[in-house]
Amino acid sequence: MRSTGRRTFDFTLVAFGVLFIPLSLWMCARGTGYDKPRDVTPPDWVISFDDYLKWRPSTRFLQTARDENGAVMIIAEGPWKSIHSSGPSAYVFNANGELVDWDEDSQEGFWYGYGHPADVKVAEVRILVQGKVSERDWIARYLTE
């Protein structure tokens, strides 16, 4: 049988863990700014894929897909608006590199109009938007079904 002192110690330890861990996580989020909304709205001057890369030079995650008409769309994943978002921001460009759509929270049904995306690299997208190959040849080379 445990002594009263041991039970008190166990209760104190559990209470400390239950209160301290969430509190410390919240404080870390506040200190790093993860709880503050970010401005993910593209500036007015961002009208093309190259403009987007100037605005978000650290972009690494790109996908391509086809819209309902079969046209190639390039989807760039941006930063999360806040820790409360259900997904990152997303920016969609057509095969000419023009910004045609964006959403601050890509997991709210945003992807449904763009089929099943395939991963691509920035250099591969630049080949398409700069007109170095035809859209048809680019699809054959980079866009897998």
QUITA-V376265 format. One record per pair of residues at least 12 apart in sequence whose C-alpha atoms are under 10 Angstrom apart, sorted by the first residue. I is the first residue (numbers start at 1). GAP is how many residues later the second one is. Records with the same first field share a line. If there is no record, write none. Layout:
BEGIN
I=GAP ; GAP
END
This chain:
BEGIN
29=54
33=49 ; 50
34=46 ; 47 ; 48 ; 49 ; 50
35=46 ; 47 ; 48 ; 49
36=45 ; 46 ; 47 ; 48
37=43 ; 44 ; 45 ; 46 ; 47 ; 48
38=41 ; 42 ; 43 ; 44 ; 45 ; 66
39=40 ; 41 ; 42 ; 43 ; 50 ; 65
40=38 ; 39 ; 40 ; 41 ; 42 ; 48 ; 49 ; 50 ; 51 ; 62 ; 63 ; 64 ; 65
41=40 ; 48 ; 50 ; 61 ; 62 ; 63
42=13 ; 14 ; 49 ; 57 ; 60 ; 61 ; 62
43=12
46=52 ; 53
47=46 ; 50 ; 51 ; 52 ; 53
48=44 ; 45 ; 46 ; 48 ; 49 ; 50 ; 51 ; 52 ; 81
49=25 ; 26 ; 27 ; 42 ; 43 ; 44 ; 45 ; 46 ; 47 ; 48 ; 49 ; 50 ; 73 ; 76 ; 77 ; 80 ; 81
50=47 ; 48 ; 49 ; 76 ; 79 ; 80
51=46 ; 47 ; 48
52=24 ; 39 ; 41 ; 45 ; 46 ; 47
53=23 ; 69
56=20 ; 22 ; 23
58=20
59=17 ; 18 ; 19 ; 20 ; 62 ; 63
60=16 ; 17 ; 18 ; 60 ; 61 ; 62
61=14 ; 15 ; 16 ; 17 ; 58 ; 59 ; 60 ; 61
62=12 ; 13 ; 14 ; 15 ; 16 ; 28 ; 29 ; 30 ; 55 ; 56 ; 57 ; 58 ; 59 ; 60 ; 62 ; 63
63=12 ; 13 ; 14 ; 29 ; 53 ; 54 ; 55 ; 56 ; 57 ; 58 ; 59 ; 62 ; 80
64=12 ; 28 ; 29 ; 30 ; 31 ; 50 ; 51 ; 52 ; 53 ; 54 ; 55 ; 56 ; 57 ; 61 ; 75 ; 78 ; 79 ; 80
65=27 ; 46 ; 48 ; 49 ; 50 ; 51 ; 52 ; 53 ; 54 ; 74 ; 78 ; 79 ; 80
66=28 ; 47 ; 48 ; 49 ; 50 ; 51 ; 52 ; 73 ; 77 ; 79
67=27 ; 45 ; 46 ; 47 ; 48 ; 49
68=44 ; 45 ; 46 ; 47
69=45
70=44 ; 45
71=23 ; 24 ; 43 ; 64 ; 65 ; 68
72=21 ; 22 ; 23 ; 24 ; 42 ; 56 ; 63 ; 64 ; 66 ; 67 ; 71
73=18 ; 19 ; 20 ; 21 ; 22 ; 23 ; 24 ; 25 ; 26 ; 27 ; 28 ; 41 ; 42 ; 44
74=17 ; 18 ; 19 ; 20 ; 21 ; 22 ; 23 ; 24 ; 25 ; 26 ; 40 ; 43 ; 44 ; 45 ; 46 ; 51 ; 54 ; 55
75=15 ; 16 ; 17 ; 18 ; 19 ; 24 ; 26 ; 27 ; 36 ; 39 ; 42 ; 43 ; 44 ; 45
76=12 ; 13 ; 14 ; 15 ; 16 ; 17 ; 26 ; 44 ; 46
77=12 ; 13 ; 14 ; 15 ; 25 ; 26 ; 29
78=12 ; 13 ; 24 ; 25 ; 26 ; 27 ; 28
79=25 ; 26
80=24 ; 25 ; 26
81=23 ; 24
82=22 ; 23
84=21
85=19 ; 20 ; 21 ; 22 ; 23
86=18 ; 19 ; 20 ; 21 ; 22
87=16 ; 17 ; 18 ; 19 ; 20 ; 21 ; 23
88=15 ; 16 ; 17 ; 18 ; 19
89=13 ; 14 ; 15 ; 16 ; 17 ; 18 ; 21
90=12 ; 13 ; 14 ; 15 ; 16 ; 17 ; 20 ; 21
91=12 ; 13 ; 15
92=22
93=36
94=34 ; 35
95=30 ; 31 ; 33 ; 34 ; 35 ; 36 ; 39 ; 40 ; 43
96=30 ; 32 ; 33 ; 34 ; 35 ; 39
97=28 ; 29 ; 31 ; 32 ; 33 ; 34
98=31
115=30
116=28 ; 29
117=26 ; 27 ; 28
118=24 ; 25 ; 26 ; 27
119=23 ; 24 ; 25
120=22 ; 23
121=21
124=14 ; 17 ; 18
125=13 ; 17
128=14
END
